[in-house]
Every structure is written in structure tokens, then in C-alpha cells.
Amino acid sequence: MKAVFLIKNGNANEAFEIREVQLDAVQSGEVKIRVSSSGLNFADVLGRKGLYPELPALPVIMGYDVVGEVIACGEGVDSSWLGKRVAALTRFGGYAEEVNTLADGIAEVPEDMEDFEACALGTQYVTAYYMTNVVQESRKGDAVLVHAGSGGVGTALVQLLLERGCEVFATVGTDEKVNELLRLGVKAVNYRANDYASFIRAHLGERYLQASYNSIGGKTFKKDMNLLGSGGKLMLYGFAERSGKWGGKLATFKLIWDMGRLIPLLLLAKSKGVIGVNMLKVAQANPKLIGQCMAALVELHREKKIQPINGGEYAYSEVALAHHLLESRKTKGKLILKWR
């Protein structure tokens, strides 16, 4: 089979190589999937730059979500999965024509669901669903903040939170994206042109946020903590603030410094919570939960309560271009690599 290998860290034009490789036999509890499309995620950009600690040693096949057909079942897996079209969360290995993954972490998807939609359910929407339904159940009237509101997870969060009747604030990087979100009923702000904390404070008055969904880190961490009220939670699921900066350990240290010290006693006194969300760790600890989240999302899609956005479809040979676009933060929705 063909696979896209990350062979070196750095510029996308030099980082990848397409190779022929033999996939291992399917193991107990696993299924083998013939992949039609592989999803791209911002964590892939971090991994390419050498900033993602979970990434195995190079050369490595990246990729966390795929859509395709089950072509083999390992021991203990119901053979009725054979031939079914599924969306799957993978622990790396997704940039390939075939992949093995745990059967507990897959969900059947209908034939009329587009590949980009199915891939989006596998990572972005599962992450959003986990944060809004498992970590903290969002409720009607809650004031919440979504960073990168037009990105993959951001789009999913906005849709799920609006469907729940929340008052949604979102940060984005262009006025065009602001206008798009305003039309959906989101109070959006261009963080490059305005101080988002002042914008939100002006709208809230004496009220506070119930939740912040933060994929940025850095100085945004302190700002969000000050916007949270008692009982509020900050869910940190990324550190995009680090991705555009070189400087090795010094740049990483600055990121940590900007976030400040976290004192548990103050969290207790103010009744606030900070939760780190790493879906690879969640999936490793409880793969059945991932499958349950994905099944719930398939049903929400069927009911037209969520609608993934097509961020772009590229041939697997265009992986460098897709990475450049994702890294620019100018894309919206889900980007995928097509294998067939």
C-alpha cells in the first residue's frame, strides 16, 4: 500500500515522502480499513514541526482520522463489520491507503455522508462532543467562548453549542470569518484587530463565562480564567500559540511563562476548573467512549443538527500544500487527503 511518511521536521515541502509499505496483520480487537480519505488536523502541523510530544520517532505515518471500508476483522471483532463504511479515530497511521485500528473506536456512517464529513466526525467533532457532553454538559443560556471558531474543532463546537441554546462568543482571525459567524448568531471578534477579552466583557456586563474552549494557550489562558465565573471550566485542547514560532526550548518556555502559575487553592476558592483534553489519551484509556461519541454524532448529523464544513479536498500527493493551508490558519472546516 502507499502511505505518506513524515521523514523530517520543518517545512512541509521537504517533510514528506510517499512510500510503498506493508501493513501489519490485523490484531485482536482491531479492524483493517481500506481508506478512501484521511483527515488533517492541526496536531499534524505541530507534529511536522517537532512540537507534538506524542508523535513516535521519525519516519512515521501521521493521521488521526479516516473514512473507508472495513476489509478485515481481528479476533474478538464481530464479522458483521466487514464491508461496512466507517469513520474511525486512529492513533497515527491515518495517512495511508489502509490502516488498522481498534474496533471500539469506529462508527458506521451512511453512504450519502461525504468523506470530509465522516473524517470530521472522527476527530474534530468527537473532541467537541466530548468537551460539551462529557467533560461539562453545556446548557441553554450558558455564555461560552470558542477560540478559533472557524477551524475544525471550533466549527464543531459552535454548532453543538448553538444547538444547545448557548450564548456563543468566538475568536477568529479575519473580518470575513467574523461576518460568517455573526450570521449564525455567534458574537464573533477578530482577535488580530481587537482585544477579545474587552469585547466579551463589554457584552457580558456583570456576568461571566461558564466555559472556555481554548486551543491556543499562551496569554489567552490568563484572559480566559479572568472571564470565567464560579463553576466555570477552561478546557485546554491545544497550544496553537506555539506553532508559528521557532526558538526551541526558549519559545516553549515563553508559552508556559505567558500562561502563568496555576494554584489549586485559588481554583478551590473561586470554584473554577482547568481540564486538559488530549483525545489520543482518552481513546487509549476508553476506546468504547470514542465509538459512543461518534455514534451520537452520526445521529446528530442525520437529524441535520450538525453540518461539517468542507475545508478542502486534496490528493494524497498534495499533502504539503494541504499542510501549508492548514498552518496558515486561513482555512475553515475539515481538510482531507483523497486516496481514491
C-alpha positions in Angstrom: 0.0 0.0 0.0 1.0 3.6 -0.4 1.5 5.8 2.7 2.7 9.4 3.4 5.6 9.3 5.8 6.9 12.3 7.8 10.6 11.9 7.3 11.9 15.2 8.8 10.7 18.1 10.8 10.3 21.5 9.3 8.9 22.9 6.0 6.1 20.9 4.5 7.7 20.8 1.1 10.6 18.8 2.4 9.0 16.9 5.3 7.0 14.2 3.5 7.7 11.2 1.3 5.3 8.8 -0.3 6.4 5.2 0.2 5.2 1.7 -0.5 4.8 -0.2 2.7 3.3 -3.5 4.0 0.7 -3.0 6.8 0.9 -5.4 9.7 -1.7 -8.1 10.1 -4.8 -7.1 11.9 -4.6 -7.8 15.7 -7.1 -8.9 18.3 -9.8 -6.3 18.8 -8.8 -4.4 15.6 -10.3 -3.9 12.1 -8.4 -3.2 8.9 -9.9 -0.3 6.9 -9.3 0.4 3.2 -9.1 4.2 3.4 -10.9 6.4 0.9 -9.9 9.7 2.7 -7.6 10.7 5.5 -8.3 13.7 7.7 -5.9 16.5 8.5 -5.7 18.1 12.0 -3.8 21.0 13.5 -1.9 18.4 15.6 -0.4 17.2 12.3 1.2 20.6 11.8 2.6 20.5 15.3 3.9 17.0 14.7 5.6 18.1 11.5 7.3 20.9 13.3 8.5 18.6 16.1 6.2 20.2 18.7 3.9 17.2 19.4 5.3 15.0 22.2 3.1 12.1 21.4 4.5 11.6 17.9 6.6 8.4 17.5 10.1 8.6 16.2 10.6 9.5 12.5 9.9 8.3 10.0 6.3 8.0 10.9 2.8 7.9 9.3 0.7 10.6 10.8 -3.1 10.9 10.8 -5.8 10.6 13.4 -9.0 10.0 11.5 -10.1 8.2 8.3 -13.1 7.1 6.4 -13.3 3.9 4.5 -14.4 0.3 4.2 -13.7 -2.5 6.8 -11.9 -5.2 4.9 -10.7 -7.5 7.8 -11.6 -8.1 11.4 -9.3 -9.3 14.2 -10.0 -11.9 16.8 -13.0 -10.9 19.0 -14.4 -8.5 16.5 -17.9 -9.1 15.1 -17.5 -10.1 11.5 -20.7 -8.1 10.6 -18.4 -5.1 10.4 -16.9 -6.5 7.1 -17.9 -4.4 4.1 -19.3 -1.5 6.2 -18.3 2.1 5.6 -17.0 3.6 8.8 -15.4 6.6 10.3 -12.5 5.9 12.6 -10.2 7.6 15.1 -6.7 6.2 14.6 -3.6 6.5 16.8 -1.4 7.7 13.9 -1.2 5.7 10.7 -4.1 7.6 9.0 -2.1 9.0 6.0 -2.3 5.7 4.2 -4.4 3.5 1.9 -5.0 1.1 4.7 -4.9 1.3 8.5 -5.5 -0.9 11.5 -7.4 0.5 14.4 -9.4 -0.6 17.4 -13.0 -1.7 16.5 -14.3 0.0 19.7 -13.4 3.4 18.2 -15.2 3.2 14.9 -18.8 4.1 13.8 -20.8 3.1 10.7 -21.6 6.1 8.5 -24.2 6.2 5.7 -23.2 6.1 2.1 -24.5 9.6 1.4 -22.3 11.2 4.0 -19.4 12.9 2.3 -15.8 11.8 3.2 -14.9 15.2 4.7 -18.0 15.0 6.9 -17.1 11.5 8.1 -13.5 12.4 8.8 -14.6 15.5 10.7 -16.7 13.3 13.0 -13.6 11.1 13.7 -11.6 13.8 15.5 -12.9 17.4 15.4 -16.5 16.6 16.3 -15.6 13.9 18.8 -13.3 16.3 20.5 -16.1 18.9 20.6 -18.7 16.4 21.7 -16.5 15.1 24.5 -16.0 18.6 25.8 -19.6 19.7 25.6 -21.3 16.5 26.7 -18.8 14.5 28.8 -16.4 17.0 30.5 -19.1 19.6 31.0 -22.7 19.4 29.8 -23.5 22.7 28.1 -26.9 24.1 28.9 -29.3 26.6 27.4 -28.3 30.2 28.2 -24.6 29.4 29.1 -22.2 32.0 28.0 -19.2 30.2 26.4 -16.1 31.2 24.5 -14.7 29.2 21.5 -11.2 30.1 20.2 -10.5 29.6 16.5 -14.2 29.4 15.9 -13.9 28.8 12.2 -11.4 25.9 12.5 -12.2 22.2 12.5 -12.9 21.8 16.2 -14.1 25.4 16.5 -16.8 24.8 13.9 -17.9 21.7 15.6 -18.1 23.4 19.0 -20.0 26.4 17.6 -22.6 24.1 16.0 -23.0 21.9 19.1 -23.2 24.9 21.5 -25.7 26.8 19.4 -27.8 23.7 19.1 -27.9 23.6 22.9 -29.0 27.2 23.1 -25.8 28.7 24.5 -24.7 32.3 24.1 -21.6 31.7 22.0 -18.6 34.0 21.7 -15.8 33.1 19.3 -12.4 34.4 18.2 -11.4 34.3 14.6 -8.6 35.9 12.5 -10.4 37.8 9.7 -13.4 40.1 9.4 -14.8 37.7 6.8 -14.9 34.9 9.4 -16.4 37.3 11.9 -19.3 38.1 9.5 -19.9 34.4 8.7 -20.2 33.6 12.4 -22.4 36.7 13.1 -24.9 35.4 10.6 -25.1 32.2 12.6 -25.9 34.1 15.8 -22.3 34.0 17.2 -20.8 37.0 18.9 -17.5 36.8 17.0 -14.4 39.0 17.2 -11.3 39.4 15.1 -8.6 38.8 17.7 -5.9 40.3 15.4 -7.7 43.7 15.4 -9.4 43.7 18.8 -8.8 42.6 22.4 -11.2 39.8 22.6 -11.4 39.9 26.4 -12.6 43.5 26.4 -15.1 42.6 23.7 -16.6 39.8 25.7 -16.5 41.8 29.0 -18.4 44.6 27.3 -21.1 42.2 26.2 -21.4 40.3 29.5 -21.5 43.2 31.8 -21.6 41.8 35.3 -22.0 38.2 34.0 -19.2 35.7 33.4 -18.5 32.8 31.1 -19.5 29.2 32.0 -16.9 27.7 29.7 -13.9 28.4 27.6 -12.7 26.1 24.8 -9.1 27.0 24.3 -6.8 25.6 21.6 -4.3 28.5 21.7 -2.6 28.6 25.1 -0.2 31.4 26.0 -1.6 34.7 27.1 -5.1 33.6 26.3 -5.1 31.3 29.3 -5.0 34.1 31.8 -7.5 36.2 30.0 -10.0 33.3 29.8 -9.5 32.5 33.5 -10.5 36.0 34.4 -13.6 35.8 32.2 -14.8 32.6 33.9 -17.3 32.7 36.7 -17.7 30.4 39.6 -18.4 26.9 38.4 -16.8 27.7 35.1 -14.3 25.4 33.3 -11.4 26.2 30.9 -10.8 23.3 28.5 -7.4 23.4 27.0 -7.1 21.1 24.0 -4.2 22.7 22.0 -1.4 25.2 22.0 -1.5 26.8 18.6 0.3 29.9 20.1 3.5 27.8 19.9 3.1 26.5 16.4 4.1 29.6 14.5 7.2 30.3 16.5 10.7 28.9 16.2 13.2 29.1 19.0 13.2 25.7 20.5 13.0 25.4 24.3 13.0 29.2 24.7 9.8 29.6 22.7 8.2 26.7 24.7 9.3 28.3 27.9 7.7 31.6 26.9 4.5 29.8 26.1 4.5 28.3 29.6 5.5 31.6 31.2 2.7 33.5 29.5 0.2 31.0 30.9 1.3 31.7 34.4 1.2 29.6 37.6 -1.8 27.6 38.4 -2.5 27.5 42.2 -5.0 24.7 43.2 -6.2 26.6 46.3 -7.2 29.5 44.2 -9.2 27.2 41.9 -10.9 25.9 45.0 -11.6 29.4 46.4 -13.1 30.6 43.1 -14.7 27.3 42.1 -13.1 27.2 38.7 -11.7 24.2 36.8 -9.0 23.7 34.2 -9.1 20.5 32.2 -6.6 19.3 29.6 -8.2 17.4 26.7 -6.0 15.0 24.6 -8.3 12.7 22.6 -5.5 10.3 21.9 -5.1 9.7 25.6 -8.9 9.5 26.1 -9.2 7.0 23.2 -6.3 4.9 24.6 -7.9 4.8 28.0 -11.5 4.3 26.9 -11.9 3.5 23.2 -15.6 2.5 23.7 -16.3 6.1 24.7 -15.0 7.3 21.4 -17.2 4.9 19.5 -20.2 6.0 21.5 -19.5 9.7 20.9 -19.1 9.0 17.1 -22.4 7.1 17.0 -24.2 10.0 18.7 -22.6 12.4 16.2 -23.8 10.3 13.3 -27.3 10.6 14.6 -27.0 14.4 15.1 -25.8 14.6 11.5 -28.8 12.5 10.4 -31.1 14.9 12.2 -29.3 17.8 10.5 -28.3 19.3 13.8 -24.6 19.4 12.8 -23.0 20.1 9.4 -19.2 19.7 9.0 -17.7 22.3 6.7 -15.6 21.3 3.7 -12.2 22.9 4.2 -10.7 21.4 1.1 -10.1 18.0 -0.6 -6.6 17.2 -1.9 -4.9 14.2 -3.5 -2.5 12.4 -1.1 0.3 13.7 -3.3 -0.7 17.2 -2.4 -0.1 16.7 1.3 2.5 19.6 1.5 0.0 22.0 0.0 -2.7 20.9 2.4 -0.3 21.4 5.4 0.6 24.9 4.3 -3.0 25.9 4.1 -3.8 24.4 7.5 -0.8 26.0 9.1 -1.8 29.4 7.7 -5.0 29.4 9.8 -6.9 30.7 6.8 -8.8 27.5 6.2 -12.3 26.7 7.5 -13.7 23.3 8.5 -12.2 20.0 7.6 -9.3 19.3 5.2 -8.8 15.8 3.8 -6.5 13.8 1.6 -8.1 11.6 -1.0 -6.8 8.1 -1.8 -9.4 7.1 -4.4 
